[in-house]
């Protein structure tokens, strides 16, 4: 039996639905609750694989989105714990200080954090909690090294940054800057936040074009933003093929742009494996067989040369 609900607006439902589910569960069923920081293509891919994996096991799942509101997410998770969830999977909406409040719930229920590192030192995560994700030191480094190679290790670079306080955005931005520091003829001429969003990146890059910003390399912390940048170039009458463009995530939309010749680089952050592994870890925590504090899912560089290996 499966129940999947997204209710990012009505807190009352977020509190009452898990209680209803608990009353309706078969005696043998495991109840997995999921709180997602917000909805976008990448996070939805993670949660859809969480849902499918629990469904294959024949157990119960409840999914809720917090619309980027940490206080709402905290209340959601508190309601799951009170409802007797067997494990809670979290894509956190909070910063690392706020996440300390979430980690307190590990005293009551197994917690699996996915994709966003809850604290800086993962070795200090409390018992009954695990992080599943990818090492962000790889992502921006793989992306920018390949863009630098394509550009001949020279030229002006413009950078689109994700959510300002998001650990992945911070690390990927640092990765890009560290790579550029190795190549004196590469210059970062502009960087701006676009909050992981395609529409915001479109507005940012459109503004750069109107300012006549001179850049040859357009690099983004994720694929949604680079796709927005490519759209802005195209709508301004500029051929994206005349720029070196890169993102992170290897989403289906990004792979289609790469097939069309408009995207040069992306880096697979394996949302499918993150989702499946999060569920596997949750069950191991429930059964008392999970010992590692972290489970790493490797990043993989995707270019036109190996694109066919990533298209389903």
C-alpha positions in Angstrom: 0.0 0.0 0.0 1.3 3.5 -0.9 0.2 7.0 0.0 2.0 10.0 -1.4 0.9 13.5 -0.6 2.5 16.9 -1.4 0.9 19.6 0.7 3.3 22.5 1.0 0.7 25.1 1.8 -1.7 23.6 4.4 0.1 22.9 7.7 -3.0 21.3 9.1 -2.9 18.6 6.5 0.8 18.1 7.2 0.0 17.4 10.8 -3.2 15.3 10.5 -2.5 13.1 7.5 0.3 11.1 9.0 -1.9 10.5 12.1 -4.6 9.1 9.8 -2.1 7.0 7.9 -0.8 5.5 11.2 -4.3 4.4 12.1 -4.8 2.7 8.7 -1.5 0.9 8.5 -1.4 -2.9 8.4 0.4 -4.4 11.4 3.4 -5.4 9.4 3.8 -2.2 7.4 6.7 0.2 7.7 5.8 3.9 7.6 8.4 6.1 5.9 7.9 9.9 6.1 9.7 12.4 3.8 10.1 16.1 4.1 11.4 17.9 1.1 12.8 21.5 1.3 11.1 22.6 -2.0 10.0 21.2 -5.3 12.1 21.4 -8.5 13.0 19.0 -11.2 16.1 17.6 -9.4 14.5 17.2 -5.9 11.4 15.8 -7.5 13.6 13.1 -9.2 15.0 12.2 -5.8 11.6 12.0 -4.1 10.0 10.0 -7.0 12.7 7.4 -6.6 12.2 7.4 -2.8 8.5 6.8 -3.4 9.0 4.1 -6.0 11.5 2.2 -3.8 9.1 2.2 -0.8 6.2 1.2 -3.0 8.2 -1.8 -4.3 8.6 -2.9 -0.7 4.8 -2.7 -0.2 5.1 -0.2 2.6 3.6 3.2 3.4 5.1 6.6 2.5 4.1 10.1 3.1 5.8 13.0 1.3 5.5 16.7 2.1 7.2 19.8 0.7 8.1 22.7 2.9 8.4 25.5 0.3 11.8 26.5 1.6 10.4 27.3 5.0 12.5 25.7 7.8 9.9 26.3 10.5 7.3 24.5 8.4 9.6 21.7 7.8 10.4 21.4 11.5 6.7 21.2 12.3 6.2 18.5 9.6 9.0 16.3 10.9 7.7 16.8 14.5 4.3 15.6 13.3 5.8 12.5 11.7 7.6 11.6 14.9 4.5 12.0 16.9 2.6 9.9 14.4 5.0 7.1 14.9 6.9 7.1 11.7 9.5 4.3 11.5 12.0 6.6 9.7 12.1 10.1 8.3 14.0 11.1 5.1 14.9 14.8 4.9 16.0 17.1 2.2 16.6 20.0 4.5 15.4 23.6 4.1 17.6 24.8 6.9 21.1 26.0 7.3 23.6 24.0 9.4 22.7 25.8 12.6 19.0 25.1 12.1 19.7 21.5 11.2 20.9 20.9 14.8 17.2 21.1 15.8 16.3 18.4 13.2 19.1 16.2 14.4 17.6 16.1 17.9 14.8 14.0 16.4 17.3 11.2 15.9 16.8 10.4 19.6 13.3 9.3 18.7 13.4 8.1 15.1 16.0 7.1 12.4 16.8 10.1 10.2 18.3 10.0 6.7 19.4 13.4 5.3 19.7 13.4 1.5 21.5 15.8 -0.9 22.1 18.6 1.5 24.7 18.1 4.2 23.0 18.8 7.6 26.2 19.8 9.4 29.8 20.7 8.3 31.5 17.8 10.1 29.4 14.7 9.1 31.5 12.5 11.5 29.7 14.3 14.3 26.2 13.3 13.3 24.4 11.7 16.2 23.5 8.0 16.4 20.5 7.0 14.4 21.2 9.5 11.6 23.0 9.2 8.2 23.8 11.5 5.3 23.3 10.2 1.7 24.7 12.5 -1.0 27.6 13.3 -3.3 30.9 15.0 -2.5 30.5 18.6 -3.7 34.3 19.0 -4.0 34.0 16.9 -7.2 31.0 18.6 -8.9 32.2 22.1 -9.6 35.8 20.9 -10.1 34.8 18.4 -12.8 32.5 21.0 -14.5 35.0 23.9 -14.5 38.1 21.9 -15.5 36.3 20.7 -18.6 35.0 24.2 -19.4 38.5 25.6 -19.0 39.9 22.9 -21.3 37.3 23.7 -24.0 38.0 27.4 -23.7 41.8 26.9 -24.0 42.3 27.9 -20.4 41.5 31.6 -21.2 38.6 34.0 -21.4 36.0 35.7 -19.4 33.7 33.7 -17.2 30.2 34.5 -15.9 28.8 32.4 -13.0 25.3 31.6 -11.9 25.1 30.7 -8.2 22.4 28.6 -6.4 20.7 29.4 -3.1 23.2 31.7 -1.2 23.2 29.6 2.0 23.0 26.2 0.4 26.2 24.2 1.1 26.3 22.8 -2.4 26.1 26.3 -3.9 28.9 27.5 -1.7 31.1 24.5 -2.5 30.5 24.5 -6.2 31.2 28.2 -6.4 34.4 27.6 -4.5 35.3 24.8 -6.8 34.9 27.0 -9.9 37.0 29.8 -8.4 39.7 27.3 -7.3 40.0 25.9 -10.8 40.1 29.4 -12.3 42.9 30.3 -9.9 45.1 27.8 -11.7 44.7 29.5 -15.1 45.8 33.2 -15.1 44.2 34.0 -18.4 40.7 33.1 -17.1 38.8 36.0 -15.4 35.5 35.9 -13.5 33.8 39.0 -14.7 30.4 38.5 -13.1 28.6 36.2 -10.6 25.0 36.4 -9.4 22.6 34.3 -7.4 19.7 32.7 -9.3 18.5 30.3 -6.5 18.8 27.1 -8.6 15.9 28.4 -10.8 15.6 28.5 -14.6 13.4 31.6 -14.7 15.7 33.6 -12.3 18.8 32.6 -14.3 17.0 33.7 -17.5 16.4 37.2 -16.0 20.0 37.4 -14.7 21.7 36.5 -18.0 19.2 38.7 -19.9 20.4 41.6 -17.8 24.0 40.7 -18.4 23.4 40.7 -22.1 21.6 44.1 -22.0 24.7 45.4 -20.1 26.9 44.1 -22.9 28.8 42.0 -20.5 31.7 40.4 -22.2 31.9 36.7 -21.4 32.7 33.5 -23.3 32.1 30.9 -20.6 28.8 30.6 -18.8 28.9 28.3 -15.8 26.1 27.5 -13.4 25.9 25.6 -10.0 23.1 23.5 -11.5 21.4 22.6 -14.8 18.2 24.5 -14.2 20.2 27.7 -14.1 22.4 27.0 -17.1 19.2 26.1 -19.1 17.8 29.5 -18.2 21.0 31.1 -19.3 20.9 29.3 -22.6 17.3 30.4 -23.1 18.4 34.0 -22.5 21.2 33.8 -25.0 18.9 32.3 -27.6 16.1 34.9 -27.0 18.7 37.7 -27.3 19.6 36.4 -30.8 22.9 34.9 -29.6 23.9 31.4 -30.6 24.6 29.3 -27.4 27.0 27.3 -29.5 29.3 30.3 -29.5 29.7 30.0 -25.8 31.1 27.4 -23.5 28.3 26.4 -21.1 28.1 24.1 -18.1 25.9 22.9 -15.3 25.5 20.2 -12.7 22.9 17.4 -12.3 22.6 15.9 -15.8 18.9 16.3 -15.8 16.8 15.1 -18.8 16.3 18.6 -20.0 20.0 19.4 -19.9 20.9 16.2 -21.8 18.4 17.2 -24.5 20.2 20.6 -24.8 23.5 18.8 -25.0 22.1 16.6 -27.8 21.1 19.8 -29.6 24.7 21.1 -29.3 23.8 24.0 -26.9 25.3 22.6 -23.6 28.9 21.5 -23.4 29.3 20.2 -19.9 27.2 18.8 -17.1 28.0 16.6 -14.1 25.7 13.8 -13.1 24.6 14.1 -9.6 22.8 10.8 -9.4 19.3 11.7 -8.1 18.0 8.2 -8.9 20.7 6.5 -6.8 20.4 9.1 -4.0 16.7 8.4 -3.7 17.0 4.6 -3.8 19.9 4.6 -1.4 18.1 6.9 1.1 15.4 4.3 1.4 17.8 1.4 1.7 19.7 3.3 4.5 16.4 4.1 6.2 15.5 0.4 6.4 19.0 -0.5 7.6 18.6 2.1 10.4 15.2 0.6 11.3 16.8 -2.9 11.4 19.9 -1.7 13.3 22.3 -2.7 10.5 23.5 0.7 9.3 26.9 1.6 10.7 28.4 4.3 8.4 27.5 8.0 9.0 27.8 8.9 5.3 27.0 7.1 2.1 28.6 8.8 -0.9 27.2 8.7 -4.5 30.0 9.7 -7.0 29.6 12.5 -9.5 30.2 11.7 -13.1 31.3 14.1 -15.9 28.9 14.2 -18.9 30.0 15.7 -22.3 28.9 15.2 -25.9 31.6 12.4 -26.1 29.9 10.2 -23.6 26.4 11.5 -23.7 25.0 8.3 -25.1 25.9 6.5 -21.9 23.5 8.7 -19.9 20.4 8.9 -22.2 17.7 6.4 -21.5 
